[in-house]
Amino acid sequence: MIVFYEDRNFMGRSWECTSDCPDMSSYMSRCHSCRVMSGCWMVYDQPNYMGHQYFVRRGEYSDYMSMWGFNSWIRSCRMIPRVRFGSYRVRVYERDNYMGQMMEMSDDCENFMERYNWSHGCQSCHVMDGHWLMYEHPNYMGRMWYFGPGHYRNFSNYGNMRFMSMRRIMDSWY
């Protein structure tokens, strides 16, 4: 469960959410802080899971706008399912459409450049097991994107990003 608040520091009207919500505008006019009571979530600054996205887990986020540089407020959210039995497997590719070098991974990667000598990072992937966060810069820095099980032939829906690091969403984070 996640609780959203209209104002910073958990003030103003609140709304409790227990599942995905593509558009929060029918529940509240704005959202500037939140408390994650359970689970892991992605929050988005646009409706329908679009725009900048940020990963939140159990904890308090009293002023996420200053923390993450949001120009807007949270407008949609998605709950990340818990991984069963700690299984993580992803194939990452150096180029779009599963081209170039391929590496199968089951652990985090701080820097694609250092680990695989990929100067342009990861440009497509196939998530076979688990849930992953990919980052635009090495060492898990910069904007992040969530990838659940599925095929991602190119990252055009993600601003044509070239991801430089990635990490698993661990069961212990829940």
PyMOL commands that set and color helices and strands:
alter all, ss='L'
color gray80, all
select helices_A, chain A and resi 8-10+24-26+64-68+96-98+112-116+138-140+156-158+171-173
alter helices_A, ss='H'
color red, helices_A
select strands_A, chain A and resi 2-7+11-17+33-46+50-61+76-80+89-95+99-105+124-129+132-137+141-147+150-152+165-168
alter strands_A, ss='S'
color yellow, strands_A
deselect
rebuild
show_as cartoon
